Amino acid sequence: MPQEEFTSIDELLNHPEVKKVTSHTNQELIDRRKSRPPVCDALTFSYTELKDDTRYTFDIDREAGKVLPKIINNKVQKVVGVESPDDTFKENYCKKRNIGVVFSGGPAPGGHNVIAGLFDAAKKANSKSKIYGFLVGPEGIIENEYIELTGELVDSYRNLGGFGMIKTGRTKIDTDEKMTLSRETCKKLDLDALVIVGGDDSNTNAAFLAQEMLEDNIQIIGVPKTIDGDIQVRDAGRNVLCAMSFGFHTAARAFANSISSLCTDSSSDVKYWHICKVMGRVASHLALEVALQTHSNITLIGEDLANYTDKKRLKKNGETGENDYTAYGMTLRHLSRVICNGIVRRAAVGKNHGVIVIPEGVLEFINEIQIFIIKLNTIIADYNKMHDNDFHSEFILLEDKLEYLRRLARRSIEEDDFTIWNTRDNDLFNDIPEFFQEGLLTERDSHGNFQFSLVETDKIIMGLVKDYLDILKENGVYKIGIKSEYFKKILTKDGLDPDYYGSIIFENYGKDEFLLRKPTIMSIKTLRQALIKKGAIKRNNNIPFAVKKIYEKSVPNFKTQVHFYGYDGRGNDPTQFDCNYTYNLGLTVFSLIANGATGQMAAIKNLEFDFSQWEPVGLPIAPLMHLEERKGKLALVLEKSVVDVNSNAFKVVEALREKWLSAVPGKDNYRKPGPIRFAGKSEEDRPITLKLNAL
Ligand code: FBP
């Protein structure tokens, strides 16, 4: 077919086909916007009410009782449908309301559906109700920056990822001044309720706002959001009330899809170890789910490392009667040894390639690093409390920061009760590579959290791994196994006797499928010496070409490609699971508001089971809070849930670790989860972690 000729660029741009392929909408976008998620049974009713479910109890922290007295006695509330309530109920349920909503913290797929669910339910109850979206996170409440949400705006974001509709931010309403400004905004807008869609810190914030604004009749409702999956709620009896925060499934599926492609690449090109750091500020839930979805060769789980005990040291302790605390938890050096062991074992069967998954927050679980983080958090927080200029503006260069630490170390010599940073801390800190020192001294976020995403965790661990692999290579331990058949073919081709040379070069010739060079042969020179010693060649002869080729093939070159999976998965369009979950969360939020609840977090019980069993509930936030070290002092916060090493999900990964390492001849055991599909059936309808833990 002859090509069309365009006389101008405008003519080309106006061509219908050009318009079609360059349009910002496509079928997936249209389908997503049009789709309406299924609704939980109780939420299909025109009216709902809340029933206290007293089967669930909590171990209440005394401090929480003292600080949050007005909401500490809140109960778990079950949302139930009401067929035909009386007129007073109807009137109250359907009264015109002003509701504010804000996103807080990192984006998580599904947030727009929380707003869509809330919007639909509120407008259905009373079309005159107004929903305001505070812009760019809690800062929008403090500064009274908002937009009124319209049906058109909400429709354009249905089932779509990100928090683009109203954006998000990490400001915390944590001072009297910010609290006063927030209250003023809520009053100015005549808000009946404020909905905070956020993580553990933001829900903590929600509880404090609920306590503060109770007398103002402003209800505060939280929503469990974070891709990290660390908001999981159980009662004192370990009953699961909220199995997972929203956004986790999508992020994990997105990471897993990319990482599984790297598994394919690695086993095709057979030359790289792909090092994949995956998000999760502290907990390793995302890494665990990725392991289950992809069967990556090595996956580190922070909580597992912290749980490690050095049996040899413990035995020695038993004998000497001393208590050596370094026997508990894994050190960075030990961790690098564990990784090297896996790499060396795969190389021995000819696989000098593979995929390693490293959780972003893994260092939090390494004792020595954890101590530095806590100490530096305190030092920075103390400095900021006492000076007009904050620590990071005062000490801009790394050298300035190090000098300040040296001053503190000197102070510890002069003042007995000054113990936060002593000369030993300073010496140990100086042993750390500069980029990591810089990382440990980075600015904390507004909640006082250490920002793991800014630290090159993978670089620190892989640096140690590379150093140790070099030593193992030197010692003839790290070497590539040569397939016996291949060896025979190459030598026979050059007219050499494989059996004769094989027994000189290899330690397991004639025994195994993959042949391993003798540890004494670790260079061309030592190979020559071995051949001369056995009379295979004369002193001034060259090494036969085929033998040299085999030797060279057995020398490993450890090549890595480093990847970070975080922001991409966080911005992915939600899975069906997250779409359904979040839309129903939005409907639940309205039910809680319409029934007068405050200080509650909307949740869906039984997420781990089929949709028909999902139950909307309100969970009391205050009873879930406990004291934790933040910004150098104890603060009441919602407890983060980390990976339980006794859970089914972890036990399965632990048991299959060896299989997935695949340090045996033959194919790897990779699994392909496939991409997230909105239409049609996606392979997983919910996180595998949830399925396993529900068994
Ligand atoms: P939230 O807990 O606020 O949902 O954020 C989670 C997260 O995506 C972490 O996984 C990551 O460590 C962090 O946010 C990154 O923060 P930032 O967006 O400030 O770089």
Residues whose N, C-alpha, C, O or C-beta is under 5 A from the ligand:
A	BS01	FBP	S104 G105 G106 G199 K225 T226 I227 D228 M279 G280 R281 S453
